[in-house]
Amino acid sequence: MKKLFLFLLISFILSGDGYGFDYEMGDDASYFQKDSLQAIIQGKWGYIDKTGNTVIEVQFDYAGHFSEGLAMIGEDGKYGFIDKTGKFVIEPRFDAARYFSEGLAAVEIDGKCGYIDTTGKIVIKPKFDVARSFSEGLAAVSINWRYGYIDKKGEIVIKPKFDDVGDFHEGLAWVKRTTAFSVILSKTVDKRGYIDKTGKWVIEPDFDWARDFSEGMAEVWEYRKWGYIDYTGEWVIKPQFEWTRYDPKDMAKADMKKRGWLRSRYYYIDMKSKGGLFSDGLARVLENDELIFIDKTGEKVFDQQFDFAGNFSEGIAAVKLNGIWGYIDRTGKMVIEPQFDNVGDFSEGLATVREYSKHGFIDKTGKWVIEPRFDWAWEFSEGLAAVMLRD
């Protein structure tokens, strides 16, 4: 079944007709996408430092970002982890894996998911249909495709009873449950709300859609509009913004192919998954078909309009004008003029950008720090960035 799903998934990505994966799949999609990158882009991966020097030779089938001192590596269809010298700390023996978070990493063995520690020892036996990364001490898992949460001992602390869930952020997690059956629509009606770490409803499931809390606020969908609530569920910014979605016509077919890989860490800007997340005190929203930035009162912060934009990261946000990308600061001032084919968020002072189909890294003045010579590149994490060169 999984091979069939993967075939259909790759066919979908290659077609370029759809927008990508549904938001609710989130990081889970990586379990079914683990081979799709190599099906699309043949190349080998290694790592560079911030001077552009190669510190781990290009040699792997896939290389992810470093997290907690280890990076996930793909070799011959299996996944393991290396340290910053390039040495395998955990040999590639898993069918799929997530990054380390809070000392543990989710792995898949023979269709079931469990967790390993940084030595590769299985500390939570593979018994889940889906296992997500730990966040604030808990991890979302599914049993018989119903979602709940476990602690680091593998004990179930919130019973699997939800249709879908998010990770815990700022003490709360959004969850989805079926609340009714519509005879008119001939389908179930799903609503979303928020629970605390005991599984208690803090905000009742009254919303058609809900996203993670960030900087004290969460974006929710009601009355066919987006708005923002606080930790009590009270409206801080009433529903007034439109559904924010990247039009597939604005994304090159090559990007449509690539963005399916490892949803949690691809660097191209993704309006659909991150939505109107508050970052550095600002959020991007769509109002009257115009993309704008608002503050936490819901007020528009500057008049400049963009074709598309990313979230603020390290005080700078990527924006697209007339088909090319640059960066603005929190006042809306263009600090790096639009000139790139595609861009990523700033991470550790650098951003990966693409020019003439090659990827390199710039600083916050727009100056090339690492010239564009790679066929693909991830953002910097813990001082290193994974880069790919075609075979």
PEFENPE-V669172 format. One record per residue. RES is the residue in three letters. OMEGA is omega in radians with two decimals (999 if undefined). NEAR is the number of other ideal C-beta (glycine too) atoms within 8 Angstrom. D_LAST is the distance of its C-alpha to the last C-alpha in Angstrom with 2 decimals. Layout:
RES,OMEGA,NEAR,D_LAST  RES,OMEGA,NEAR,D_LAST
This chain:
MET,-3.11,4,30.67  LYS,3.13,7,27.69  LYS,3.10,6,25.27  LEU,3.13,7,27.29  PHE,-3.12,9,27.16  LEU,3.11,12,23.40  PHE,-3.14,8,23.16  LEU,-3.13,8,25.67  LEU,3.14,12,24.01  ILE,3.10,11,20.62  SER,3.14,8,22.67  PHE,-3.13,9,24.61  ILE,-3.10,12,21.73  LEU,-3.10,8,20.22  SER,-3.13,7,23.71  GLY,-3.06,9,24.10  ASP,-3.07,5,27.82  GLY,-3.14,7,28.66  TYR,-3.09,6,28.69  GLY,-3.04,8,26.73  PHE,3.12,7,28.21  ASP,-3.10,4,31.84  TYR,-3.04,8,32.77  GLU,3.09,6,34.47  MET,3.08,8,31.38  GLY,-3.09,10,30.16  ASP,-3.13,9,28.01  ASP,-3.09,9,28.92  ALA,-3.11,11,26.44  SER,3.12,13,23.63  TYR,-3.13,10,25.02  PHE,-3.08,10,24.33  GLN,-2.91,14,21.00  LYS,3.12,10,19.19  ASP,-2.95,8,16.72  SER,-3.13,13,16.61  LEU,-3.11,11,13.82  GLN,3.06,10,11.23  ALA,-3.05,6,13.21  ILE,-3.07,11,12.62  ILE,3.08,11,9.36  GLN,3.14,5,6.20  GLY,3.10,10,4.73  LYS,-3.02,10,6.62  TRP,3.01,13,10.09  GLY,-3.07,15,12.83  TYR,3.05,15,16.13  ILE,3.01,11,18.00  ASP,-3.01,9,21.77  LYS,3.02,11,23.90  THR,-3.11,6,23.82  GLY,3.11,9,20.05  ASN,3.09,6,19.82  THR,-3.14,8,17.12  VAL,3.02,9,19.28  ILE,-3.02,12,16.91  GLU,3.06,6,13.79  VAL,-3.03,10,10.33  GLN,-2.99,7,10.22  PHE,3.06,11,11.28  ASP,3.07,9,10.44  TYR,3.09,11,12.73  ALA,3.12,14,14.99  GLY,-3.12,11,18.24  HIS,3.09,12,20.90  PHE,3.09,11,23.45  SER,-3.12,11,26.79  GLU,3.03,8,29.72  GLY,-3.11,9,27.76  LEU,3.09,14,25.12  ALA,3.11,13,21.76  MET,-3.09,14,20.58  ILE,3.06,14,17.43  GLY,3.12,13,15.80  GLU,3.08,10,15.02  ASP,3.06,5,15.25  GLY,3.09,6,17.18  LYS,-3.04,10,19.55  TYR,3.08,14,20.25  GLY,-3.06,16,21.84  PHE,3.08,14,22.45  ILE,2.99,13,21.83  ASP,-3.02,9,24.10  LYS,2.99,12,23.46  THR,-3.09,6,22.92  GLY,-3.14,10,19.92  LYS,3.08,6,22.23  PHE,3.02,9,22.49  VAL,3.09,11,25.92  ILE,-3.08,12,25.64  GLU,3.14,6,23.57  PRO,-3.13,12,21.35  ARG,-3.09,6,24.01  PHE,3.13,11,24.56  ASP,3.09,10,23.69  ALA,-3.14,10,23.40  ALA,2.98,12,24.46  ARG,3.11,14,25.62  TYR,3.08,12,25.81  PHE,3.10,11,28.80  SER,-3.13,12,31.85  GLU,3.03,8,35.28  GLY,-3.11,9,34.27  LEU,3.07,14,33.00  ALA,3.07,14,29.85  ALA,3.11,13,29.98  VAL,3.13,16,28.16  GLU,3.09,14,28.22  ILE,3.10,10,29.27  ASP,3.03,6,30.14  GLY,3.09,6,30.64  LYS,-3.02,10,32.82  CYS,3.06,14,32.19  GLY,-3.07,15,33.67  TYR,3.05,13,33.13  ILE,3.01,13,32.19  ASP,-3.02,9,33.22  THR,3.03,11,31.20  THR,-3.10,7,31.76  GLY,3.12,10,30.27  LYS,3.09,6,33.76  ILE,-3.10,9,34.52  VAL,3.02,9,37.35  ILE,-3.01,10,37.72  LYS,3.10,6,37.34  PRO,-3.14,11,35.04  LYS,-3.07,7,37.57  PHE,3.05,11,36.50  ASP,3.11,9,34.88  VAL,3.06,12,33.22  ALA,-3.13,12,33.13  ARG,-3.10,12,32.37  SER,3.08,12,32.14  PHE,3.11,11,35.39  SER,-3.12,12,37.05  GLU,3.02,9,40.48  GLY,-3.13,9,41.04  LEU,3.08,14,40.43  ALA,3.08,14,37.58  ALA,3.09,14,37.67  VAL,3.06,15,37.37  SER,3.02,12,38.32  ILE,-3.03,10,40.40  ASN,3.04,6,40.97  TRP,2.95,6,39.10  ARG,-2.97,10,41.75  TYR,3.00,13,40.80  GLY,-3.07,17,42.50  TYR,3.06,15,41.82  ILE,2.99,13,41.79  ASP,-3.03,9,42.42  LYS,3.02,11,40.57  LYS,-3.10,6,42.70  GLY,3.13,10,41.49  GLU,3.10,6,44.91  ILE,3.14,8,45.23  VAL,3.03,11,46.99  ILE,-3.01,10,46.75  LYS,3.08,6,47.05  PRO,-3.10,11,44.40  LYS,-3.07,7,46.35  PHE,3.12,11,44.35  ASP,3.10,8,42.25  ASP,-3.10,7,39.62  VAL,2.99,12,39.56  GLY,3.04,12,37.91  ASP,3.08,12,37.41  PHE,3.06,13,40.34  HIS,3.13,12,40.51  GLU,3.03,8,43.63  GLY,-3.11,9,45.45  LEU,3.06,14,45.01  ALA,3.05,14,42.62  TRP,3.07,13,42.73  VAL,-3.14,14,43.30  LYS,3.04,13,43.81  ARG,3.09,11,46.54  THR,-3.08,8,48.22  THR,-3.09,7,51.60  ALA,3.03,6,53.06  PHE,-3.13,7,52.73  SER,3.10,9,53.21  VAL,-3.12,5,55.28  ILE,-3.11,4,54.68  LEU,-3.10,6,50.87  SER,3.09,5,50.88  LYS,3.12,6,48.43  THR,3.09,7,48.53  VAL,-3.12,10,48.77  ASP,3.08,10,46.50  LYS,-3.11,11,47.38  ARG,3.05,13,45.83  GLY,-3.07,15,47.50  TYR,3.09,14,46.96  ILE,3.01,13,47.89  ASP,-3.02,9,48.39  LYS,3.01,12,47.25  THR,-3.09,7,50.20  GLY,-3.14,10,49.22  LYS,3.06,6,52.18  TRP,3.04,8,51.98  VAL,3.08,11,52.23  ILE,-3.05,11,51.51  GLU,-3.13,6,52.51  PRO,-3.12,11,50.06  ASP,-2.99,8,51.33  PHE,3.11,11,48.13  ASP,3.12,7,45.98  TRP,3.12,7,42.87  ALA,3.12,13,42.31  ARG,-3.05,11,39.70  ASP,2.98,10,39.45  PHE,3.09,11,41.97  SER,-3.14,11,40.87  GLU,3.02,7,43.32  GLY,-3.11,9,46.23  MET,3.09,13,45.58  ALA,3.12,13,43.80  GLU,3.13,13,43.03  VAL,-3.06,14,44.66  TRP,3.10,12,45.19  GLU,-3.12,10,48.77  TYR,3.12,4,50.87  ARG,3.09,5,47.73  LYS,3.04,10,46.92  TRP,3.00,15,45.11  GLY,-3.08,13,47.17  TYR,3.12,16,47.14  ILE,3.03,12,49.14  ASP,-3.07,9,50.05  TYR,-3.14,10,50.23  THR,-3.10,7,53.46  GLY,3.11,11,52.15  GLU,3.11,6,54.25  TRP,2.98,8,52.98  VAL,3.04,9,52.06  ILE,-3.04,11,50.65  LYS,-3.10,6,51.95  PRO,-3.11,12,49.72  GLN,-3.05,9,49.18  PHE,-3.05,11,45.49  GLU,3.09,10,43.43  TRP,-3.08,6,40.43  THR,-3.04,13,37.47  ARG,3.08,7,34.48  TYR,3.10,11,31.55  ASP,-3.14,6,32.00  PRO,3.13,10,28.92  LYS,-3.12,4,29.72  ASP,-3.10,8,28.92  MET,3.14,10,25.37  ALA,-3.10,7,22.59  LYS,3.12,7,21.20  ALA,3.14,6,17.68  ASP,3.10,10,19.42  MET,3.14,12,21.35  LYS,-2.97,12,18.28  LYS,-2.96,13,16.84  ARG,3.13,11,20.21  GLY,-3.03,12,20.84  TRP,3.07,11,18.73  LEU,-3.05,9,20.99  ARG,-3.08,14,23.89  SER,-3.01,8,25.44  ARG,3.02,10,22.84  TYR,-2.96,9,20.93  TYR,3.13,9,22.10  TYR,-3.07,10,22.89  ILE,-3.09,11,26.63  ASP,-3.14,10,28.10  MET,-2.96,11,31.75  LYS,-3.07,11,32.29  SER,-3.07,8,31.45  LYS,3.08,7,32.99  GLY,-3.10,11,35.76  GLY,-3.14,12,38.56  LEU,3.04,11,37.89  PHE,3.13,12,40.10  SER,-3.06,11,38.23  ASP,3.06,7,40.02  GLY,-3.11,9,43.08  LEU,3.09,13,41.69  ALA,3.09,12,40.23  ARG,-3.13,13,38.77  VAL,3.11,13,40.66  LEU,-3.13,10,41.35  GLU,-3.11,10,44.92  ASN,3.13,4,46.28  ASP,3.09,5,42.77  GLU,3.09,7,42.10  LEU,-3.11,11,39.61  ILE,3.02,10,41.60  PHE,3.12,13,41.72  ILE,3.01,13,44.73  ASP,-3.03,9,46.33  LYS,2.99,12,47.86  THR,-3.11,6,50.99  GLY,-3.12,10,49.09  GLU,3.05,6,49.81  LYS,-3.00,8,47.44  VAL,3.02,9,46.57  PHE,-2.98,7,45.75  ASP,-3.10,5,46.04  GLN,3.13,6,42.64  GLN,-3.07,6,40.83  PHE,3.04,9,37.11  ASP,-3.14,9,34.93  PHE,-3.12,10,33.16  ALA,3.04,12,32.91  GLY,3.03,11,31.52  ASN,3.06,10,33.62  PHE,3.10,12,34.94  SER,-3.11,12,33.09  GLU,3.05,9,34.48  GLY,-3.09,7,36.94  ILE,3.09,14,34.53  ALA,3.06,13,33.31  ALA,3.10,14,30.65  VAL,-3.13,15,32.30  LYS,3.10,12,31.39  LEU,3.09,9,33.67  ASN,3.02,5,33.38  GLY,3.12,5,29.77  ILE,-2.97,10,28.52  TRP,2.99,13,28.46  GLY,-3.10,15,30.45  TYR,3.07,16,32.44  ILE,2.99,14,36.12  ASP,-3.03,9,38.36  ARG,3.07,10,40.96  THR,-3.09,6,43.48  GLY,3.14,10,41.26  LYS,3.10,6,40.80  MET,-3.09,9,37.56  VAL,3.01,10,36.25  ILE,-3.04,11,32.86  GLU,3.11,6,33.22  PRO,-3.08,11,31.06  GLN,-3.00,9,28.19  PHE,3.11,11,24.87  ASP,3.09,10,22.93  ASN,-2.97,10,22.70  VAL,3.02,14,23.65  GLY,3.07,13,24.17  ASP,3.04,12,27.26  PHE,3.11,12,28.20  SER,-3.12,12,27.69  GLU,3.03,9,29.03  GLY,-3.12,9,29.86  LEU,3.06,15,26.49  ALA,3.06,14,24.78  THR,-3.12,14,21.20  VAL,-3.13,15,21.25  ARG,3.07,11,19.17  GLU,-3.13,9,19.98  TYR,3.04,5,18.58  SER,3.07,5,15.57  LYS,-3.07,10,14.72  HIS,3.05,11,16.04  GLY,-3.07,15,18.44  PHE,3.10,15,21.75  ILE,3.00,13,25.35  ASP,-3.03,9,28.70  LYS,2.99,11,31.78  THR,-3.09,7,32.91  GLY,-3.13,11,29.77  LYS,3.07,6,28.79  TRP,3.03,8,25.20  VAL,3.06,11,24.90  ILE,-3.06,11,21.13  GLU,-3.12,6,19.86  PRO,-3.13,11,17.34  ARG,-3.09,6,14.02  PHE,3.10,11,11.84  ASP,3.03,10,10.20  TRP,3.12,10,12.34  ALA,2.99,13,15.10  TRP,3.13,13,18.02  GLU,3.09,15,21.48  PHE,3.09,12,22.99  SER,-3.11,12,24.86  GLU,3.02,9,26.91  GLY,-3.12,9,25.64  LEU,3.09,14,21.89  ALA,3.07,14,19.15  ALA,3.14,13,15.88  VAL,-3.08,14,12.95  MET,3.01,14,9.35  LEU,3.14,9,6.51  ARG,3.10,7,3.78  ASP,999,4,0.00
